[in-house]
Amino acid sequence: MSANPLKQKIEYPKKYDPKVLYPIPRGTNRKILDIDRNLKMYGIDHWRAYEISWLDLEGSPVVRLGEFFFSANSKNIIESKSLKLYLNSLNSETFAKQTDVENIISADLSAISHSDVKVVLHSLDSFSDLPQIERSGRSVDHNQISIQLEEPAEELLKISEETVFDEELYSDHFRSNCPITRQPDWASFYIQYTGPKMEESSLLDYLCSYRSYNGYHEECAERIFRDIYRFCRPADMKLSLNFLRRGGIDINIYRSTKIMTSSMLFSRLVRQ
C-alpha cells in the first residue's frame, strides 16, 4: 500500500491481497531518539490477532487466533489497520491445511518487515480455559500523581541511593495516542531492573506524562527504555508495554538490555 490506510476510508479486500500491508520504518523514530548509536537494545514485538478466518476444502469457515513475533531489529513495523485489512483478505480463500495459512502469513509479514516473522495459529478451544494471570512485582498505581505534563520528560524520574536487584514494578495507568487518528491507546507497563532504585511515584509521574503524547506503540516503549536507561543507569533491565486490543489486534512490545526469546513473554493480560 502506497499510503497509510489510517488516513483513508478503505473497503476490505474481497480476495487475498498482501499489497494492502503498509510498512513503517523503525529507523525514523530511532534516529530522533538517538537509539541506534548510543543504546544497545534487544526485543520482540508480539502481536495477537483475533479476526483470522479462511475456508476449508468443503467451503466451511475456519476461525483461529494468531500470534505474530517480530524481531525488534526488523527494518519495518507494520501499520495495524493494514494488517487487519490483510488478514481479512484471507476470509474467502480456500486452504487445505492450517500450516498453509501460517506459511503464507509468515512469508508476507517477513517480506514487508524485512525480517523472519514467526506465526502461530491457535484454535479457539485451546483458549477456552485461560488461567488467571499471576502478575509478579509491585504496582506503582497507588501513588498520587504530583506532576502533570503534556509531553514525556525523563527529568520526572528520580532515583535513590539504594541498589535493587531484579526489582519488578508495573502500572495499568499508561495511555498514549495514535499519531494518525489521535485515538487513545491503553497499555499495562512492566519493568524488571537491577541498579539504583527508582522512586515509584516518579515512575508513575513519568508514565502518566504520555497521556497526551502521540506515538506508535513501538516508539513509546523505546522512548521509555531510552529514558530510564539514560537517566537511571540500570545494570540491566527489561520492560514491556502490553496494549489493549483495538481493531481485533493487541500489540505487546518488549525491550531488554539482553537478548530475548518468545518463551520470555507474558500471557494475555486481563484487559486484553
NORHUDA-V399753 format. One record per pair of residues at least 6 apart in sequence whose C-alpha atoms are under 8 Angstrom apart, sorted by sequence separation. I is the first residue (numbers start at 0). J is the second residue. If there is no record, write none. Layout:
I:J / I:J
This chain:
29:35 / 54:60 / 55:61 / 94:100 / 109:115 / 176:182 / 177:183 / 227:233 / 243:249 / 244:250 / 53:60 / 54:61 / 109:116 / 176:183 / 177:184 / 242:249 / 243:250 / 52:60 / 53:61 / 108:116 / 175:183 / 176:184 / 241:249 / 242:250 / 52:61 / 53:62 / 174:183 / 175:184 / 241:250 / 242:251 / 52:62 / 105:115 / 106:116 / 174:184 / 175:185 / 241:251 / 51:62 / 52:63 / 105:116 / 174:185 / 240:251 / 241:252 / 253:264 / 50:62 / 51:63 / 105:117 / 173:185 / 174:186 / 239:251 / 240:252 / 50:63 / 51:64 / 105:118 / 172:185 / 173:186 / 239:252 / 240:253 / 49:63 / 50:64 / 51:65 / 104:118 / 172:186 / 173:187 / 224:238 / 239:253 / 49:64 / 171:186 / 172:187 / 173:188 / 238:253 / 239:254 / 48:64 / 49:65 / 102:118 / 171:187 / 172:188 / 237:253 / 238:254 / 4:21 / 47:64 / 48:65 / 101:118 / 170:187 / 171:188 / 237:254 / 238:255 / 0:18 / 3:21 / 47:65 / 48:66 / 101:119 / 169:187 / 170:188 / 237:255 / 0:19 / 2:21 / 47:66 / 101:120 / 169:188 / 170:189 / 220:239 / 236:255 / 237:256 / 0:20 / 1:21 / 46:66 / 47:67 / 169:189 / 220:240 / 235:255 / 236:256 / 237:257 / 0:21 / 45:66 / 46:67 / 168:189 / 169:190 / 235:256 / 236:257 / 45:67 / 46:68 / 167:189 / 168:190 / 235:257 / 249:271 / 45:68 / 97:120 / 167:190 / 168:191 / 44:68 / 45:69 / 166:190 / 167:191 / 216:240 / 43:68 / 44:69 / 166:191 / 167:192 / 43:69 / 44:70 / 165:191 / 166:192 / 216:242 / 43:70 / 44:71 / 165:192 / 166:193 / 241:268 / 243:270 / 244:271 / 42:70 / 43:71 / 164:192 / 165:193 / 243:271 / 42:71 / 139:168 / 163:192 / 164:193 / 242:271 / 41:71 / 42:72 / 136:166 / 137:167 / 138:168 / 139:169 / 140:170 / 163:193 / 164:194 / 224:254 / 41:72 / 136:167 / 137:168 / 138:169 / 139:170 / 140:171 / 162:193 / 163:194 / 135:167 / 136:168 / 137:169 / 138:170 / 140:172 / 162:194 / 163:195 / 181:213 / 220:252 / 50:83 / 136:169 / 162:195 / 163:196 / 170:203 / 173:206 / 174:207 / 220:253 / 221:254 / 52:86 / 77:111 / 161:195 / 162:196 / 172:206 / 173:207 / 175:209 / 176:210 / 197:231 / 216:250 / 220:254 / 51:86 / 52:87 / 58:93 / 77:112 / 160:195 / 161:196 / 172:207 / 174:209 / 175:210 / 176:211 / 178:213 / 217:252 / 50:86 / 51:87 / 53:89 / 54:90 / 75:111 / 76:112 / 159:195 / 160:196 / 173:209 / 174:210 / 175:211 / 176:212 / 177:213 / 178:214 / 195:231 / 216:252 / 50:87 / 52:89 / 53:90 / 54:91 / 56:93 / 75:112 / 158:195 / 159:196 / 173:210 / 174:211 / 175:212 / 176:213 / 177:214 / 178:215 / 194:231 / 195:232 / 51:89 / 52:90 / 53:91 / 54:92 / 55:93 / 56:94 / 74:112 / 75:113 / 158:196 / 159:197 / 175:213 / 176:214 / 177:215 / 194:232 / 195:233 / 51:90 / 53:92 / 54:93 / 55:94 / 56:95 / 73:112 / 74:113 / 158:197 / 159:198 / 175:214 / 176:215 / 194:233 / 53:93 / 54:94 / 55:95 / 73:113 / 74:114 / 157:197 / 158:198 / 193:233 / 194:234 / 53:94 / 55:96 / 73:114 / 156:197 / 157:198 / 192:233 / 193:234 / 194:235 / 72:114 / 156:198 / 192:234 / 193:235 / 192:235 / 193:236 / 70:114 / 157:201 / 192:236 / 69:114 / 70:115 / 156:201 / 157:202 / 191:236 / 192:237 / 69:115 / 70:116 / 155:201 / 156:202 / 190:236 / 191:237 / 69:116 / 155:202 / 190:237 / 191:238 / 25:73 / 26:74 / 68:116 / 69:117 / 156:204 / 190:238 / 25:74 / 67:116 / 68:117 / 155:204 / 156:205 / 189:238 / 190:239 / 24:74 / 25:75 / 67:117 / 68:118 / 155:205 / 188:238 / 189:239 / 24:75 / 25:76 / 67:118 / 188:239 / 189:240 / 23:75 / 24:76 / 66:118 / 67:119 / 153:205 / 187:239 / 188:240 / 22:75 / 23:76 / 65:118 / 66:119 / 152:205 / 187:240 / 188:241 / 22:76 / 23:77 / 65:119 / 66:120 / 151:205 / 186:240 / 187:241 / 22:77 / 23:78 / 65:120 / 151:206 / 186:241 / 187:242 / 21:77 / 22:78 / 64:120 / 65:121 / 144:200 / 152:208 / 186:242 / 20:77 / 21:78 / 63:120 / 64:121 / 142:199 / 143:200 / 147:204 / 151:208 / 185:242 / 186:243 / 20:78 / 63:121 / 64:122 / 142:200 / 146:204 / 150:208 / 151:209 / 184:242 / 185:243 / 63:122 / 64:123 / 144:203 / 145:204 / 149:208 / 150:209 / 184:243 / 21:81 / 62:122 / 63:123 / 139:199 / 144:204 / 147:207 / 148:208 / 149:209 / 20:81 / 21:82 / 62:123 / 139:200 / 142:203 / 147:208 / 149:210 / 150:211 / 151:212 / 19:81 / 20:82 / 149:211 / 150:212 / 19:82 / 139:202 / 140:203 / 149:212 / 20:84 / 139:203 / 19:84 / 20:85 / 19:85 / 17:85 / 16:85 / 15:85 / 156:227 / 12:84 / 16:88 / 11:84 / 12:85 / 15:88 / 153:226 / 158:231 / 14:88 / 15:89 / 153:227 / 156:230 / 157:231 / 3:78 / 5:80 / 12:87 / 13:88 / 14:89 / 156:231 / 4:80 / 11:87 / 12:88 / 14:90 / 15:91 / 154:230 / 4:81 / 11:88 / 13:90 / 14:91 / 15:92 / 153:230 / 3:81 / 13:91 / 14:92 / 22:111 / 17:107 / 21:111 / 22:112 / 20:111 / 132:266 / 132:267 / 132:268 / 132:269 / 83:246 / 83:247 / 83:248 / 80:246 / 79:248 / 6:179 / 44:217 / 5:179 / 6:180 / 5:180 / 71:254 / 38:225 / 29:218 / 28:218 / 32:222 / 34:225 / 32:225 / 68:261 / 50:247 / 49:247 / 50:248 / 48:247 / 49:248 / 48:248 / 47:248 / 48:249 / 46:248 / 47:249 / 46:249 / 47:250 / 46:250 / 45:250 / 46:251 / 44:250 / 45:251 / 44:251 / 45:252 / 44:252 / 45:253 / 43:252 / 44:253 / 42:252 / 43:253 / 42:253 / 43:254 / 42:254 / 41:254 / 42:255 / 40:254 / 41:255 / 40:255 / 41:256 / 40:256 / 41:257 / 42:258 / 43:259 / 39:256 / 40:257 / 41:258 / 42:259 / 43:260 / 41:259 / 43:261
